[in-house]
Amino acid sequence: MICTIASNGSEFTTGCLNEHEEPLSSIRAAVRNNVWKLCTSGYDVFYSNTEIGIPLWAGAVVTAINFYSSVELMVVIPFEEQTTKWPEEQREMYYTVHQKSADAKVLNARYFDGCYEEADEYMIDKSDALLYFGKESDDSFILKYAKEKKKKIFIFNKDNLEI
């Protein structure tokens, strides 16, 4: 089975940007635990746009699990220069995850309004489920699109870290 991993970006709303400090370290642990739960439930292919935060952390988790199990990460890159303005640590993680992924598909040469939504559609169309960091009531494009396509949705957030 195939699952897309995405976030509404709220992992950073506490103001903490250091992923090794609370609350981000707990959120990262929840990403690991939830991805592992999905793997043990039969999900063996994961899609991610590897954007900073949950999507990138999840990509790192999937590629680490791949060392022990036959799970695959499929990276969908919204545009070629996605990491241009990123801090060095996240950029290095991004390229490491991409090197360890089963496939990386670049959708566009340059950024344009809607390129992330295009990536979301691509991933959801190929998936059976969505692992989403946020809330059921979010107005995010990927969550609405997954609901419209009647995909199974697993939700976790700062208040409820387990799916």
PyMOL CGO cylinders between C-alpha atoms (Angstrom):
from pymol import cmd
from pymol.cgo import CYLINDER

trace = [
    CYLINDER, 0.00, 0.00, 0.00, 1.08, 3.56, -0.68, 0.3, 1, 1, 1, 1, 1, 1,
    CYLINDER, 1.08, 3.56, -0.68, 0.94, 6.60, 1.63, 0.3, 1, 1, 1, 1, 1, 1,
    CYLINDER, 0.94, 6.60, 1.63, 1.72, 10.29, 1.11, 0.3, 1, 1, 1, 1, 1, 1,
    CYLINDER, 1.72, 10.29, 1.11, 3.18, 12.22, 4.04, 0.3, 1, 1, 1, 1, 1, 1,
    CYLINDER, 3.18, 12.22, 4.04, 2.40, 15.92, 4.47, 0.3, 1, 1, 1, 1, 1, 1,
    CYLINDER, 2.40, 15.92, 4.47, 1.99, 18.71, 7.00, 0.3, 1, 1, 1, 1, 1, 1,
    CYLINDER, 1.99, 18.71, 7.00, 0.13, 21.97, 7.41, 0.3, 1, 1, 1, 1, 1, 1,
    CYLINDER, 0.13, 21.97, 7.41, 3.41, 23.49, 8.65, 0.3, 1, 1, 1, 1, 1, 1,
    CYLINDER, 3.41, 23.49, 8.65, 2.18, 23.96, 12.21, 0.3, 1, 1, 1, 1, 1, 1,
    CYLINDER, 2.18, 23.96, 12.21, 5.15, 22.04, 13.62, 0.3, 1, 1, 1, 1, 1, 1,
    CYLINDER, 5.15, 22.04, 13.62, 6.99, 25.38, 13.60, 0.3, 1, 1, 1, 1, 1, 1,
    CYLINDER, 6.99, 25.38, 13.60, 4.26, 27.61, 15.08, 0.3, 1, 1, 1, 1, 1, 1,
    CYLINDER, 4.26, 27.61, 15.08, 5.74, 27.39, 18.58, 0.3, 1, 1, 1, 1, 1, 1,
    CYLINDER, 5.74, 27.39, 18.58, 8.66, 29.51, 17.42, 0.3, 1, 1, 1, 1, 1, 1,
    CYLINDER, 8.66, 29.51, 17.42, 11.16, 26.71, 17.99, 0.3, 1, 1, 1, 1, 1, 1,
    CYLINDER, 11.16, 26.71, 17.99, 13.25, 26.10, 14.87, 0.3, 1, 1, 1, 1, 1, 1,
    CYLINDER, 13.25, 26.10, 14.87, 15.77, 23.68, 16.37, 0.3, 1, 1, 1, 1, 1, 1,
    CYLINDER, 15.77, 23.68, 16.37, 14.49, 20.21, 15.50, 0.3, 1, 1, 1, 1, 1, 1,
    CYLINDER, 14.49, 20.21, 15.50, 16.54, 18.71, 18.35, 0.3, 1, 1, 1, 1, 1, 1,
    CYLINDER, 16.54, 18.71, 18.35, 14.68, 20.71, 21.04, 0.3, 1, 1, 1, 1, 1, 1,
    CYLINDER, 14.68, 20.71, 21.04, 11.13, 20.41, 22.38, 0.3, 1, 1, 1, 1, 1, 1,
    CYLINDER, 11.13, 20.41, 22.38, 8.51, 20.37, 21.03, 0.3, 1, 1, 1, 1, 1, 1,
    CYLINDER, 8.51, 20.37, 21.03, 10.09, 19.51, 17.68, 0.3, 1, 1, 1, 1, 1, 1,
    CYLINDER, 10.09, 19.51, 17.68, 12.04, 16.53, 19.02, 0.3, 1, 1, 1, 1, 1, 1,
    CYLINDER, 12.04, 16.53, 19.02, 8.76, 14.97, 20.25, 0.3, 1, 1, 1, 1, 1, 1,
    CYLINDER, 8.76, 14.97, 20.25, 7.11, 15.66, 16.90, 0.3, 1, 1, 1, 1, 1, 1,
    CYLINDER, 7.11, 15.66, 16.90, 10.04, 14.04, 15.09, 0.3, 1, 1, 1, 1, 1, 1,
    CYLINDER, 10.04, 14.04, 15.09, 9.71, 10.98, 17.36, 0.3, 1, 1, 1, 1, 1, 1,
    CYLINDER, 9.71, 10.98, 17.36, 5.99, 10.86, 16.55, 0.3, 1, 1, 1, 1, 1, 1,
    CYLINDER, 5.99, 10.86, 16.55, 6.80, 10.95, 12.82, 0.3, 1, 1, 1, 1, 1, 1,
    CYLINDER, 6.80, 10.95, 12.82, 9.10, 7.95, 13.31, 0.3, 1, 1, 1, 1, 1, 1,
    CYLINDER, 9.10, 7.95, 13.31, 6.52, 6.05, 15.38, 0.3, 1, 1, 1, 1, 1, 1,
    CYLINDER, 6.52, 6.05, 15.38, 3.64, 6.78, 13.01, 0.3, 1, 1, 1, 1, 1, 1,
    CYLINDER, 3.64, 6.78, 13.01, 5.60, 5.85, 9.88, 0.3, 1, 1, 1, 1, 1, 1,
    CYLINDER, 5.60, 5.85, 9.88, 6.65, 2.62, 11.59, 0.3, 1, 1, 1, 1, 1, 1,
    CYLINDER, 6.65, 2.62, 11.59, 2.99, 1.89, 12.51, 0.3, 1, 1, 1, 1, 1, 1,
    CYLINDER, 2.99, 1.89, 12.51, 2.02, 2.33, 8.87, 0.3, 1, 1, 1, 1, 1, 1,
    CYLINDER, 2.02, 2.33, 8.87, 4.87, 0.06, 7.74, 0.3, 1, 1, 1, 1, 1, 1,
    CYLINDER, 4.87, 0.06, 7.74, 3.72, -2.68, 10.11, 0.3, 1, 1, 1, 1, 1, 1,
    CYLINDER, 3.72, -2.68, 10.11, 0.17, -2.19, 8.77, 0.3, 1, 1, 1, 1, 1, 1,
    CYLINDER, 0.17, -2.19, 8.77, 1.24, -2.96, 5.20, 0.3, 1, 1, 1, 1, 1, 1,
    CYLINDER, 1.24, -2.96, 5.20, 2.28, 0.42, 3.78, 0.3, 1, 1, 1, 1, 1, 1,
    CYLINDER, 2.28, 0.42, 3.78, 5.52, -0.08, 1.90, 0.3, 1, 1, 1, 1, 1, 1,
    CYLINDER, 5.52, -0.08, 1.90, 5.77, 2.96, -0.41, 0.3, 1, 1, 1, 1, 1, 1,
    CYLINDER, 5.77, 2.96, -0.41, 5.75, 6.53, 0.85, 0.3, 1, 1, 1, 1, 1, 1,
    CYLINDER, 5.75, 6.53, 0.85, 5.54, 9.78, -1.13, 0.3, 1, 1, 1, 1, 1, 1,
    CYLINDER, 5.54, 9.78, -1.13, 6.92, 13.08, 0.14, 0.3, 1, 1, 1, 1, 1, 1,
    CYLINDER, 6.92, 13.08, 0.14, 7.82, 16.46, -1.31, 0.3, 1, 1, 1, 1, 1, 1,
    CYLINDER, 7.82, 16.46, -1.31, 10.60, 16.56, 1.35, 0.3, 1, 1, 1, 1, 1, 1,
    CYLINDER, 10.60, 16.56, 1.35, 9.80, 20.16, 2.31, 0.3, 1, 1, 1, 1, 1, 1,
    CYLINDER, 9.80, 20.16, 2.31, 11.40, 21.36, 5.58, 0.3, 1, 1, 1, 1, 1, 1,
    CYLINDER, 11.40, 21.36, 5.58, 9.68, 19.84, 8.60, 0.3, 1, 1, 1, 1, 1, 1,
    CYLINDER, 9.68, 19.84, 8.60, 7.46, 16.76, 8.67, 0.3, 1, 1, 1, 1, 1, 1,
    CYLINDER, 7.46, 16.76, 8.67, 7.88, 15.82, 4.97, 0.3, 1, 1, 1, 1, 1, 1,
    CYLINDER, 7.88, 15.82, 4.97, 11.69, 15.92, 5.20, 0.3, 1, 1, 1, 1, 1, 1,
    CYLINDER, 11.69, 15.92, 5.20, 11.82, 14.20, 8.59, 0.3, 1, 1, 1, 1, 1, 1,
    CYLINDER, 11.82, 14.20, 8.59, 9.48, 11.49, 7.32, 0.3, 1, 1, 1, 1, 1, 1,
    CYLINDER, 9.48, 11.49, 7.32, 11.65, 11.00, 4.26, 0.3, 1, 1, 1, 1, 1, 1,
    CYLINDER, 11.65, 11.00, 4.26, 14.65, 10.44, 6.53, 0.3, 1, 1, 1, 1, 1, 1,
    CYLINDER, 14.65, 10.44, 6.53, 12.65, 7.96, 8.61, 0.3, 1, 1, 1, 1, 1, 1,
    CYLINDER, 12.65, 7.96, 8.61, 11.51, 5.97, 5.56, 0.3, 1, 1, 1, 1, 1, 1,
    CYLINDER, 11.51, 5.97, 5.56, 15.03, 5.78, 4.14, 0.3, 1, 1, 1, 1, 1, 1,
    CYLINDER, 15.03, 5.78, 4.14, 16.34, 4.64, 7.54, 0.3, 1, 1, 1, 1, 1, 1,
    CYLINDER, 16.34, 4.64, 7.54, 13.65, 1.95, 7.83, 0.3, 1, 1, 1, 1, 1, 1,
    CYLINDER, 13.65, 1.95, 7.83, 14.58, 0.84, 4.32, 0.3, 1, 1, 1, 1, 1, 1,
    CYLINDER, 14.58, 0.84, 4.32, 17.87, -0.38, 5.80, 0.3, 1, 1, 1, 1, 1, 1,
    CYLINDER, 17.87, -0.38, 5.80, 15.88, -3.03, 7.74, 0.3, 1, 1, 1, 1, 1, 1,
    CYLINDER, 15.88, -3.03, 7.74, 12.77, -3.50, 5.63, 0.3, 1, 1, 1, 1, 1, 1,
    CYLINDER, 12.77, -3.50, 5.63, 11.68, -3.24, 2.02, 0.3, 1, 1, 1, 1, 1, 1,
    CYLINDER, 11.68, -3.24, 2.02, 9.94, 0.14, 2.18, 0.3, 1, 1, 1, 1, 1, 1,
    CYLINDER, 9.94, 0.14, 2.18, 10.52, 2.78, -0.46, 0.3, 1, 1, 1, 1, 1, 1,
    CYLINDER, 10.52, 2.78, -0.46, 10.48, 6.56, -0.52, 0.3, 1, 1, 1, 1, 1, 1,
    CYLINDER, 10.48, 6.56, -0.52, 9.29, 8.31, -3.65, 0.3, 1, 1, 1, 1, 1, 1,
    CYLINDER, 9.29, 8.31, -3.65, 10.27, 11.99, -3.67, 0.3, 1, 1, 1, 1, 1, 1,
    CYLINDER, 10.27, 11.99, -3.67, 8.19, 14.48, -5.63, 0.3, 1, 1, 1, 1, 1, 1,
    CYLINDER, 8.19, 14.48, -5.63, 10.05, 17.76, -6.11, 0.3, 1, 1, 1, 1, 1, 1,
    CYLINDER, 10.05, 17.76, -6.11, 7.71, 20.69, -6.84, 0.3, 1, 1, 1, 1, 1, 1,
    CYLINDER, 7.71, 20.69, -6.84, 10.49, 22.70, -8.55, 0.3, 1, 1, 1, 1, 1, 1,
    CYLINDER, 10.49, 22.70, -8.55, 14.23, 22.30, -9.13, 0.3, 1, 1, 1, 1, 1, 1,
    CYLINDER, 14.23, 22.30, -9.13, 15.53, 24.96, -6.76, 0.3, 1, 1, 1, 1, 1, 1,
    CYLINDER, 15.53, 24.96, -6.76, 13.37, 23.99, -3.79, 0.3, 1, 1, 1, 1, 1, 1,
    CYLINDER, 13.37, 23.99, -3.79, 16.26, 24.25, -1.30, 0.3, 1, 1, 1, 1, 1, 1,
    CYLINDER, 16.26, 24.25, -1.30, 17.88, 27.48, -2.52, 0.3, 1, 1, 1, 1, 1, 1,
    CYLINDER, 17.88, 27.48, -2.52, 17.06, 29.51, 0.61, 0.3, 1, 1, 1, 1, 1, 1,
    CYLINDER, 17.06, 29.51, 0.61, 17.24, 26.67, 3.13, 0.3, 1, 1, 1, 1, 1, 1,
    CYLINDER, 17.24, 26.67, 3.13, 19.70, 26.45, 6.05, 0.3, 1, 1, 1, 1, 1, 1,
    CYLINDER, 19.70, 26.45, 6.05, 22.68, 24.18, 5.33, 0.3, 1, 1, 1, 1, 1, 1,
    CYLINDER, 22.68, 24.18, 5.33, 21.67, 21.44, 7.81, 0.3, 1, 1, 1, 1, 1, 1,
    CYLINDER, 21.67, 21.44, 7.81, 18.25, 20.93, 6.20, 0.3, 1, 1, 1, 1, 1, 1,
    CYLINDER, 18.25, 20.93, 6.20, 19.72, 21.12, 2.69, 0.3, 1, 1, 1, 1, 1, 1,
    CYLINDER, 19.72, 21.12, 2.69, 22.20, 18.37, 3.56, 0.3, 1, 1, 1, 1, 1, 1,
    CYLINDER, 22.20, 18.37, 3.56, 19.40, 16.20, 4.98, 0.3, 1, 1, 1, 1, 1, 1,
    CYLINDER, 19.40, 16.20, 4.98, 17.34, 16.85, 1.82, 0.3, 1, 1, 1, 1, 1, 1,
    CYLINDER, 17.34, 16.85, 1.82, 20.11, 15.64, -0.48, 0.3, 1, 1, 1, 1, 1, 1,
    CYLINDER, 20.11, 15.64, -0.48, 20.91, 12.64, 1.73, 0.3, 1, 1, 1, 1, 1, 1,
    CYLINDER, 20.91, 12.64, 1.73, 17.24, 11.61, 1.72, 0.3, 1, 1, 1, 1, 1, 1,
    CYLINDER, 17.24, 11.61, 1.72, 17.07, 12.03, -2.05, 0.3, 1, 1, 1, 1, 1, 1,
    CYLINDER, 17.07, 12.03, -2.05, 20.16, 9.87, -2.57, 0.3, 1, 1, 1, 1, 1, 1,
    CYLINDER, 20.16, 9.87, -2.57, 18.59, 7.09, -0.48, 0.3, 1, 1, 1, 1, 1, 1,
    CYLINDER, 18.59, 7.09, -0.48, 15.13, 7.33, -2.05, 0.3, 1, 1, 1, 1, 1, 1,
    CYLINDER, 15.13, 7.33, -2.05, 13.84, 4.83, -4.58, 0.3, 1, 1, 1, 1, 1, 1,
    CYLINDER, 13.84, 4.83, -4.58, 12.98, 7.64, -7.01, 0.3, 1, 1, 1, 1, 1, 1,
    CYLINDER, 12.98, 7.64, -7.01, 12.93, 11.43, -7.20, 0.3, 1, 1, 1, 1, 1, 1,
    CYLINDER, 12.93, 11.43, -7.20, 10.70, 13.16, -9.73, 0.3, 1, 1, 1, 1, 1, 1,
    CYLINDER, 10.70, 13.16, -9.73, 11.10, 16.86, -10.53, 0.3, 1, 1, 1, 1, 1, 1,
    CYLINDER, 11.10, 16.86, -10.53, 7.77, 18.32, -11.67, 0.3, 1, 1, 1, 1, 1, 1,
    CYLINDER, 7.77, 18.32, -11.67, 8.86, 21.84, -12.68, 0.3, 1, 1, 1, 1, 1, 1,
    CYLINDER, 8.86, 21.84, -12.68, 12.03, 23.74, -13.52, 0.3, 1, 1, 1, 1, 1, 1,
    CYLINDER, 12.03, 23.74, -13.52, 10.97, 26.85, -11.60, 0.3, 1, 1, 1, 1, 1, 1,
    CYLINDER, 10.97, 26.85, -11.60, 8.69, 27.89, -8.78, 0.3, 1, 1, 1, 1, 1, 1,
    CYLINDER, 8.69, 27.89, -8.78, 5.21, 29.17, -9.65, 0.3, 1, 1, 1, 1, 1, 1,
    CYLINDER, 5.21, 29.17, -9.65, 2.04, 29.70, -7.65, 0.3, 1, 1, 1, 1, 1, 1,
    CYLINDER, 2.04, 29.70, -7.65, 0.44, 26.29, -7.52, 0.3, 1, 1, 1, 1, 1, 1,
    CYLINDER, 0.44, 26.29, -7.52, 3.54, 24.12, -7.94, 0.3, 1, 1, 1, 1, 1, 1,
    CYLINDER, 3.54, 24.12, -7.94, 3.15, 22.66, -4.42, 0.3, 1, 1, 1, 1, 1, 1,
    CYLINDER, 3.15, 22.66, -4.42, -0.51, 21.88, -5.11, 0.3, 1, 1, 1, 1, 1, 1,
    CYLINDER, -0.51, 21.88, -5.11, 0.53, 20.15, -8.34, 0.3, 1, 1, 1, 1, 1, 1,
    CYLINDER, 0.53, 20.15, -8.34, 2.96, 18.00, -6.32, 0.3, 1, 1, 1, 1, 1, 1,
    CYLINDER, 2.96, 18.00, -6.32, 0.22, 17.28, -3.76, 0.3, 1, 1, 1, 1, 1, 1,
    CYLINDER, 0.22, 17.28, -3.76, -2.15, 16.10, -6.50, 0.3, 1, 1, 1, 1, 1, 1,
    CYLINDER, -2.15, 16.10, -6.50, 0.55, 13.92, -8.04, 0.3, 1, 1, 1, 1, 1, 1,
    CYLINDER, 0.55, 13.92, -8.04, 1.32, 12.23, -4.72, 0.3, 1, 1, 1, 1, 1, 1,
    CYLINDER, 1.32, 12.23, -4.72, -2.30, 11.76, -3.60, 0.3, 1, 1, 1, 1, 1, 1,
    CYLINDER, -2.30, 11.76, -3.60, -3.33, 10.38, -7.00, 0.3, 1, 1, 1, 1, 1, 1,
    CYLINDER, -3.33, 10.38, -7.00, -0.72, 7.63, -6.58, 0.3, 1, 1, 1, 1, 1, 1,
    CYLINDER, -0.72, 7.63, -6.58, -1.52, 6.91, -2.92, 0.3, 1, 1, 1, 1, 1, 1,
    CYLINDER, -1.52, 6.91, -2.92, -4.00, 4.89, -0.91, 0.3, 1, 1, 1, 1, 1, 1,
    CYLINDER, -4.00, 4.89, -0.91, -3.64, 7.09, 2.17, 0.3, 1, 1, 1, 1, 1, 1,
    CYLINDER, -3.64, 7.09, 2.17, -2.36, 10.34, 3.63, 0.3, 1, 1, 1, 1, 1, 1,
    CYLINDER, -2.36, 10.34, 3.63, -0.36, 10.68, 6.85, 0.3, 1, 1, 1, 1, 1, 1,
    CYLINDER, -0.36, 10.68, 6.85, -1.06, 14.30, 7.79, 0.3, 1, 1, 1, 1, 1, 1,
    CYLINDER, -1.06, 14.30, 7.79, 0.31, 16.51, 10.53, 0.3, 1, 1, 1, 1, 1, 1,
    CYLINDER, 0.31, 16.51, 10.53, -2.42, 19.00, 11.33, 0.3, 1, 1, 1, 1, 1, 1,
    CYLINDER, -2.42, 19.00, 11.33, -6.09, 18.96, 12.18, 0.3, 1, 1, 1, 1, 1, 1,
    CYLINDER, -6.09, 18.96, 12.18, -9.13, 17.40, 10.54, 0.3, 1, 1, 1, 1, 1, 1,
    CYLINDER, -9.13, 17.40, 10.54, -10.58, 20.91, 10.17, 0.3, 1, 1, 1, 1, 1, 1,
    CYLINDER, -10.58, 20.91, 10.17, -7.54, 22.35, 8.30, 0.3, 1, 1, 1, 1, 1, 1,
    CYLINDER, -7.54, 22.35, 8.30, -8.11, 24.16, 5.05, 0.3, 1, 1, 1, 1, 1, 1,
    CYLINDER, -8.11, 24.16, 5.05, -4.94, 22.76, 3.45, 0.3, 1, 1, 1, 1, 1, 1,
    CYLINDER, -4.94, 22.76, 3.45, -5.03, 21.80, -0.21, 0.3, 1, 1, 1, 1, 1, 1,
    CYLINDER, -5.03, 21.80, -0.21, -3.59, 18.31, 0.27, 0.3, 1, 1, 1, 1, 1, 1,
    CYLINDER, -3.59, 18.31, 0.27, -6.04, 17.39, 3.03, 0.3, 1, 1, 1, 1, 1, 1,
    CYLINDER, -6.04, 17.39, 3.03, -9.03, 18.61, 1.03, 0.3, 1, 1, 1, 1, 1, 1,
    CYLINDER, -9.03, 18.61, 1.03, -7.77, 16.83, -2.09, 0.3, 1, 1, 1, 1, 1, 1,
    CYLINDER, -7.77, 16.83, -2.09, -7.24, 13.55, -0.20, 0.3, 1, 1, 1, 1, 1, 1,
    CYLINDER, -7.24, 13.55, -0.20, -10.78, 13.79, 1.19, 0.3, 1, 1, 1, 1, 1, 1,
    CYLINDER, -10.78, 13.79, 1.19, -12.16, 14.54, -2.27, 0.3, 1, 1, 1, 1, 1, 1,
    CYLINDER, -12.16, 14.54, -2.27, -10.34, 11.47, -3.65, 0.3, 1, 1, 1, 1, 1, 1,
    CYLINDER, -10.34, 11.47, -3.65, -11.68, 9.40, -0.72, 0.3, 1, 1, 1, 1, 1, 1,
    CYLINDER, -11.68, 9.40, -0.72, -8.23, 8.40, 0.54, 0.3, 1, 1, 1, 1, 1, 1,
    CYLINDER, -8.23, 8.40, 0.54, -7.68, 6.95, 4.01, 0.3, 1, 1, 1, 1, 1, 1,
    CYLINDER, -7.68, 6.95, 4.01, -6.40, 9.79, 6.22, 0.3, 1, 1, 1, 1, 1, 1,
    CYLINDER, -6.40, 9.79, 6.22, -4.24, 9.38, 9.33, 0.3, 1, 1, 1, 1, 1, 1,
    CYLINDER, -4.24, 9.38, 9.33, -4.00, 12.60, 11.33, 0.3, 1, 1, 1, 1, 1, 1,
    CYLINDER, -4.00, 12.60, 11.33, -1.62, 13.53, 14.12, 0.3, 1, 1, 1, 1, 1, 1,
    CYLINDER, -1.62, 13.53, 14.12, -0.68, 16.88, 15.65, 0.3, 1, 1, 1, 1, 1, 1,
    CYLINDER, -0.68, 16.88, 15.65, 0.97, 18.53, 18.68, 0.3, 1, 1, 1, 1, 1, 1,
    CYLINDER, 0.97, 18.53, 18.68, -2.04, 17.66, 20.85, 0.3, 1, 1, 1, 1, 1, 1,
    CYLINDER, -2.04, 17.66, 20.85, -2.33, 14.06, 19.67, 0.3, 1, 1, 1, 1, 1, 1,
    CYLINDER, -2.33, 14.06, 19.67, 0.99, 12.68, 18.43, 0.3, 1, 1, 1, 1, 1, 1,
    CYLINDER, 0.99, 12.68, 18.43, -0.23, 9.15, 17.63, 0.3, 1, 1, 1, 1, 1, 1,
    CYLINDER, -0.23, 9.15, 17.63, -2.40, 8.11, 14.70, 0.3, 1, 1, 1, 1, 1, 1,
]
cmd.load_cgo(trace, "trace")
